Structure formats: C-alpha cells, structure tokens
C-alpha cells in the first residue's frame, strides 16, 4: 500500500507542530522519519492515525484521499501503530489484548477467544514470534510485549505499520530482533514508517530517510550517509558525536554503597542487596532496561526513598537516613530522570529555578532578604555559560524546550560545591546538539576529581561516558565491568545473564 501525506499542517495554539509537510511511503519500504525530540515526528504520525486532526493537508492511500475521524477509521483503512508506550492491558492475556476493541462473539454472544488465539498462533508462526496466546501480558518481557503490539496491528490487516520510537525500552538484542522483524514485514509487502532519533538504527534498517526539523521537512538522506551528516541535518549545524575524554585518573572511593535494599510502597524489594563504589575522578554508568531498580537506587542515594536498609556514605560521612536537604547540602548534585516533575518548577522563572534548594541561605539570602542583584548576576552568568536559549532569565522555565530545561537543571546542580554528581537519564528527550553539550559538562565534572554516577537506558551513552559500567537487572547488579565492554556482552547482562569472565 502506498501512503502519501500532502501539505500536512498541525497547530497547537500559536505553535506550528507540522508545517506543510509532504511525505510519501512506497509499498514495501522502510521509511525512517528522523528528527530531534520535539521536531514534530510523532505529531505527524498521530495525524495519520486519526488521533489529531490537521488544519490543512490530506492523507492518501493508493492515491485515494482518506478522512479519518479517529484511530478506528485508520485501522480499518489498513494503518497500524506500535506506540512507544505500549497500549496493552497487563492483566489480560495476549489473546484478550489482541481482540480488544474488535471482539468477535460466537454462540450465545460469548467472546470467541478461540478465534483470537488462532490469530495469535498464525501470526506468531509466520514471523517466528513464539508468543503464547494465553500468557498474561504483565508477565511477559518488554520485547515480547512489543511483539504483541505488532500482532495486534497485523491481526487487523495493517498494510502500513508505524513504529514510534520502538527501541526506547529494548535491550540491544531485542533491538536487533526488532530490526529483523521489520525486514521480514517489508519482505511480505508491509510498508513501515520508523520514527526515531537514534542514528545507528536508522542507517541499519532504513530504505529511505526523511529528516524533520522544527516541524518542517528539511531534506532526504540515504542510509549510507554518515552519522555526522544525519546529525547535521537534524540539528542544522555540525555536531561532535564522539565523547572526547582522556583516560580517568581515579582517586579514592568517594561514594560507597553497601548491601542496599529498597522496599517500594507495595512492599516489594525493588533494589536488592546492591553494593558498589564510585571513585573520585571517574564516571560509573548504571545500565539496564528501564524499570530494573535504577530509579529507586538514585532516589535512595538522595534520601527520596523512605524504606531503605544498608549503608550509603560519601567521603566517610554516612548519608543513610538524612533528609534530602541535608544530602544536597553535603555536596550532592542530582539530575532527576523527569525534569518537568522533579527538576524544575515550570511556573517559576529561570532565575528562580537556578536557586532552588538554596533560597534559604547565602549568597542568595542575607539577613532574611533575597539578594535580587546577586541572583540576577548569577542567573545571567549561568545562562551564558550553559548556553540556555531563552528571551531572558525571567522567562518561565516551563516555556523552554526540553534541551534548555535540562541545561537549567544542569546549571543549578553543577554550580554547587560538589562532592558527588548523580545524573539519571541526563539526555532523555533532548536533541543531538544538547546531548553533545551535556556530555562535555559531565566529563569536565569527572576531570575535576568528582565522582559521577550516570544512569541511562541509552547504551550508546553508557559506552561513550563510562569508565566503569554496573548493569542492573530486577533490582540487583549483575556485574560491574570496564567501560570498553562490548555492546553484546552488556546486552546479555541487561537481560539478566552473566557472561563467562564477568564477576557477579
């Protein structure tokens, strides 16, 4: 099936998310839609899928103009979508999820689950998915859940499949398996739109590449184009993609974690007997698929988890049981994984956000009075130093782009008198150019002799930054390995396997 988008324009108030976009997907091709986060890729696909209505433009299938009032119309026309965040019911079986919204009934009005099971088995056999139709979705690994999403779409005779950032929650091995599945779908005539910002994956699987920047198509590229060429198209300037750093010169252990357990609000042990050291002047990266205890581990270090046992110390001083404020005052800088919820106050100005957690003491306060002159000078200095793109330091933080919001958080945390720096998903949702800047600042922090902990689900980022890598799986550390450990070994560890030669 040939898909064509002509002159698609979608606005949200004064923001033009898609600006007169033309795009053609030929039958049986993998067409990659490449762009920074916020470029308008997902918005465009949501227009295609009927979730949004465009103000201008039209969608054509095999040269016939379509009118989609909602996703149901798009599915009936042969368009399927595999969302980044799966649209599955965890307590339902695979077969129940596949038939949801398209229920078939048999004698007496009963749901015909047998038909759904047969459909799951047929598609699984065709693509080698090995998915049990009676398995509960919540018990399945993430990679298998994604296959269930694909089965759902194919069971509704999708001729065009949209994959929206499909590798965000996958291990490297699961990513490779997905690439194989996409090629197989292509060989059977399915047209695929692959939305991503990961250059390596684009070059591996795409037949054609369209680049979107600030809501506009800025060009097409060949899969043979270099990462540097693709990045320059995405950002509009040349970007240094390789992290430049000298070998670490580690000193004594700064952060020491011993036998750490964290119990969540449901009484489940989400961090299990974790021990590690981080030395002065090194970056320890914590790798793993999202949801394996990394978030709770960093929150325990910061005093944000209420039910913690074990010992956490920094330069010989125990942090266990201290309040968040006391831990921050001890010299800990923290970049949370969700900057909008935990890193910023969107209604506050940039200047106000830059003094959060320090607004009660000098140099921001003197004799009970806020030192507005000092704050303005400090904020302007950090705006320039961290290249925060904004109208002024008095602009609201919530109005900034994701990359500039992250720079505000980094500017605040790195301006402390640091003894430890912890960054969780430091480049999530930001563009290639901002990633380059963030990585340079983190390496500079390491080179200043400060222990750095980086938590990332992006394996490329882990490998680029880390002097050592701790891999977490189901709340435990599978092993701690050198920063130059091969990706395939790290991928096995992220799936819970301990390769020979790696100490558990």
N, C-alpha and C positions, 0 to 999 in steps of 0.2 A: 504493500500500500504506500502510495506517495502522499506525504504530508507537506503542506505549504502554509506558511504564515505570511500574510501580506499587510504591511503598514500597521502593525500592532502598536497601539499607544495605550498605556495604562497609567492613570494618575491617582495619587492619594493626596487630596488637597492640592497644595502647590508643588508637591514632589512629583516629578515625572519619572516613574519607575521603569517604564518601557517607552522608548521614543522612536516611533515609526520603524519598527523592526520588521525586516524581511528575512525569512528563513525557509529553506527547502530541505526536506529529508527524503532521499530517494529510497525506493523499495529495497529492503535487504541490505541496508548500510548501517554502520555505527557512526553516528554523527555526534561529535563532542561539542558541548556548549561550555566554553571555558571563560572564566572571569573571576574577578575578586569577589569576596563576600560583599553583598550589597550592590552588585553590578546590575541585577535585575533578571538573573537567570531563572530562579525559582518562580518569580512573579510571572514571567513569560509562560512557563510550563503550567502554572495554575490557571492562566487564561485559557491555554489549550485544553486543560482538563475540566473546564467549566466551573472551577472554584471562584474565579474572578470574571467579571465582565469588562471587556476592553471598551474604552470610549471611542476608539477608532480602529479600523482594520478588520480583517476577516481570516477565518480558518478554512482551508480547503483539504479535502481528502479525495485523491484521484480526480482532481480538478473540479470537484463539486463543493460549493460553498456550504458550510455547516453552521448550524445555530445551536449552541449548547447552553441550555438553561442551568445545567448542573452536571456533576460527575456522572450521574446515571446516563445522561444523553451521550457523553463522551465514551463511556464504556460500551454502550450499545452500538456506537459507530466504529468500535474496534480499537479504542485507545485505552491502554492500561498504564498505571503509575505505581512505581515502587518508591515509597516515601523514605526519606532519611530516618524518620521516627516511625517505626512500623505501626500500621493500623490493624493490630491484632488484639483479640481478647485472650489474655493469658490463661484464664480458667476454662476456656473452650478447647475442644480437640481441634486438630488440624482440619478434619473434615467439616466440623461445625463452622470454623472460621472461613473456609473456602465457600461454603454455601450461604454465609450470612449476607442478607440483602438480596439474595437470589434463590430463596428457598423453594425447593420442589416438594410437593406433597403427593403421597400415594393414597392407598385405600383408607377411607375414614378420615381423611385430612391430616394424617400423620406425616411428619417430616420424613422425606426419603433420604435418610443418611447413607443408605447403601449406594445410591447414585453418586453422592459426593465422595464416598470412599473410593468407588471405582474410578472416578475422575482423577483423584489424587494419585492413585496407583498407576493409572495410564500415563499421566504427565511425568511422574517420578521415573517410571521405567524408560520413557522416551529420552529423558535428559540425564539419567543416572543420578537422581537426587537422593534416593534412599530415604524417603520421608514416610514415616508410619502415620497413616490417616487417623489412627485412634490416639496418638500421643497428645498429651496436653501441651499447648504451645508454651506455657510458662516454664515447662521442664526442659525445653529444647535450647541448645546453644544458639548464640546470636546468628551465626552463619546459617544454621538450619531454619531459623525463623525467617530469614530473608528469602530462603527458597520457598517457604510457604507463601510469602507475598507474591513471588513470581508465579507460583502455581495458581493462586487466586486470579491473577490477571490473565493467565493463559486459559484458565477454565472458562473464561468469558470471551474466548476467541479474540484476544487482543492481537492486532496486526502491527500496532505501533506501541512500543514499550518505552516509558520514560523512567530512567533511573536518576533520582535526585540525591546527589552526594552519597552513593550507595556504600562506599567503603569506610565511612566515618567510624563505624563501630566494629570493624572486622580486623582479625589478625592478618598478618601478611599471607599466610597460607590460605585463609578464607578469601582474601582479595584475589589471589591467583586463581582460585576455584571459580570466583565470580567472573573473572575475565574469560575463562574457558566456557562458562555457561553463556556469556554474551556472544562469543564467537559461534557457538552452536545454534543459538537463536537466530543469528544472522544467516547461517547456512540454510536454515529452514524458511527463510524469506521474511522474518520479522524485522521491521525497522526499529532501530534503537536510538533514543536520544539520551546521551550520557552527560549529566551535569556534574561538574567537578571543578576544583581549583588545584588538584594535585597533578603536577606536570608529568611525572613519571608514568602515571596510569594513562594519561591522555596519549602519550607517544606510543604506549604499548598496544592499545586496542582500537584507536580511532581510525576510521577511513578518511573522514574529513573533520576539520576543526573550525568552528566559528567562535570568534572572540568578542565578548561584550564588555564594554567599559562605560560606566555611568549611564546605563540604560540604553546605549546605542551599540549597534554592530560596528566595530572598528576595523574588521578585516577577517579574512580567512587565512588559515595556515595549514601547512602539510604536516602529517605526523613525523616526517623526517626533520622538521625544524628543531633546533636545539632548545634546551630548557631556557637559555638566556634570551633567545628570540621570542619564545612564547611569553616569558615573564615581562619582557619589554612591551609587548602588545597589550598585555593585561593592565599594566601599571601606567604605561605612557612614557617610560624612561628606562634606561638600563639599570639592572638590579644585580647586586652581587649575591649569588645564590649559595656560595660556599662559605661556611663559617670559618673565618680566619682566626686561628688561635695557636699560640705556642704551647708546647707540652706543659702540663701542670707542674707546679713546684709545690707539692702539698706539704703542709706543716703538721703539727699535732692535731689529734682529733678535737674538733670544736663541738659538734653536736653528737651526743651519744644516746642511742635509744636501745633499751634492753627489755626483752620479754613483754612487749607492749600488746595489750588486749584492749579492744574497744567493743562495747556492747551497745547496740542501737536501741531505739525506743520500743522495738518489738521483742527485745530480749535476745536477739541474735548476735553472735560474735562475728563482727564484720572485719575486725583486724585480729589476727590470731598469732600470738607469740612472735612478734616481729622484733628483730634486733639488727641494728646497723650503726656504723659510724660515718660521719662526714668530716673530712679534714679541712683545715684552713687552706684556702687556695685551690680547692677542687670543686668540680661540679659532679654531684651524684644525681643521675637521672633515674626516676622511678617509672618504669614502663609497664604496660598492661592494657588490656581491653577495659574500656570504661565500666565501672561497677564492680571492680575486684578489690575494693577497700582503700584505693588511693585517696579518695576524697576524705574519708574518715581518718586516715593516717595524718594528713596535713592538718586537719581540724584538731586532732588530738595534740599535735605539737603546739598549736596556737591556743590551746585551752578552750576550744569551742565544743568539745565533746564532754558530756557530763559523766559518763560511766567509763572510766579509763583505769586500768591497772598496769603496773610495770613502772619503768623509770625513764624519764627524759631529762637530760642535763645539757647545759650549754656552758662551755669553758669552766666546768667544775661546779656550776651552780644548778641546783635542781629546778626544773620548770614544772614538775608534776604538781598539779593542784593549784597552781597560780591562776589568777584572773587573766583575762585576755589583755587588759590594760597593762598589768604588771609584766606580762610576757613581751608585749610591744615595747614597753619602756626599758626592758632588758637588752634591747638592740635587735629585735627580730623584725625583719621586713616581710610582708606577706602579700602576695598577689593571689586573690581567690579565683576559682575557676569560673565563677559567674560574676563578672564585673558589675553588671547592672543591678543585681540583687545585693551583692555583698561588698563590692568595691567602691561604689560611688553613691552619692545622693543626687539623683537626676535633677531635682528642683534647685539644688544649690549651685552657686557659680563655680567656675573652675578654681578660682582663688580659694573659696571656702572648702572645696574638696581637697585642695592641696594641704590644708592644715587639719584635716580630720584626725582625731585621736591625739592631737597636740594643742588643741584650742584652749587648754586649761593651764598652760604653763609657758614660761619664757622660751623663745623670744617672741611668741605670738601674743602673750598676755603679760602685762606689767601692772602691779598694784591693782589687780582686778579689772583692768581695762584692756580691751582688744587693741593691739597696735596696728591700726589700719595701714599706716605708712609702710611699716615693715612687711606686712602681708602683701601689699601691692608690689613692693620691690621683689620680694621672694617669688611671688607667682609669675611676674614678668620674666624673671631670670630662668625659672623652670620651663616656662613656655618656650623661650628661645633655645634653651639647652636641649630640650626633648622634642623640639620641632612640633609643638602642639598646634595644629591648624585650626584657628578659631578667629572670630571677629575681635574678641578681647578677652582678657582674664575674667571679665564679669559676665561672659556668656554662660548660660546654663549648661552643665555637664551633659544633661540628657539630650541636648541638641547636637552633640558631636557625633561624628562617625565612630564606628566600633574601634578602629585603629587609634583614633585620637583619644577616645575614652581610656583605652588601655595605656596610652602614654601618660595620661593624668595619674592613673594608679601607680605606674612605674615611677614617675617623677616624685610622687609623695613617698613611696616606700624606700626608694633608693637614696632619698635625701636625709634619711635617719642616720644616726651614728650606729652603723650596722655591725652586729656580731654574727648574724646569720640571715640569709636571704632564702625564702621559700616561695616558689612560683608554681602555681597549679594551672595547667593549660595556658601558658603565658601568651600564646599566639592564636588561641581559638577565635575564629570569626574575624580575623584581621587579614589585610591584603599582603601581597608579597613584599611590597616596599616597607611596610611597617614591621613585618617579620624580620627583615634584614636589620632594622634599627634595634629591635628588641634583643635579638641575639647578640649584637655588638655590646650592648649595655650589660648583658648578663656575663659575657666573657670578661669585660672590664671589671665587674664586681669580683669575679673569681681571681683575677690578676692582682686585685688589691689585697689579697690574702684573706678573703671572707669565704666561709663555707657556703655553698649554694646547693639547694635541693630543687630540682625541676621535676614536676610531674606532668607527663604528656602521653597522650594516646597516639600522637603522630610519630611513627617510628623514624622517619627521616629526621625529625627534630631531635629525637633522643640520640641518634647516632652522631648527628652533627655537633651537639653540645657536650655530650657526656665524657668525663674522664673515667667514670665507672657507672655501670648500669645495674640497678636492682629491679628484678622482674617480679611483679605481684600477680598472684592467681588465687582467687577465692579467699582473699584476706591474708594470705601468707606470702612470704618472699620465697620464690622458687630457687633463686640463686643470685649472687652478685658477681658480675663479670666485667672484664675490661671494656672500655668504650669502643674499641675496634672489633668487637664480637660480630660475626657475620649476621646479616638480617635473618637468614633461615633458622639459625640457632635461636635467635631472640624470638622468632615466631613460634617455634616449638615450645619455648619456655612460657610464652604468653598463653599457650593452650594447656599449660599445666605439666608438660613433660620436662624432665631434667636430662638433657643430653649427656652422654658419657664425657667425663672430664670436667663437668661443672659441679662445683660443690653446692649442695642444697642448703 
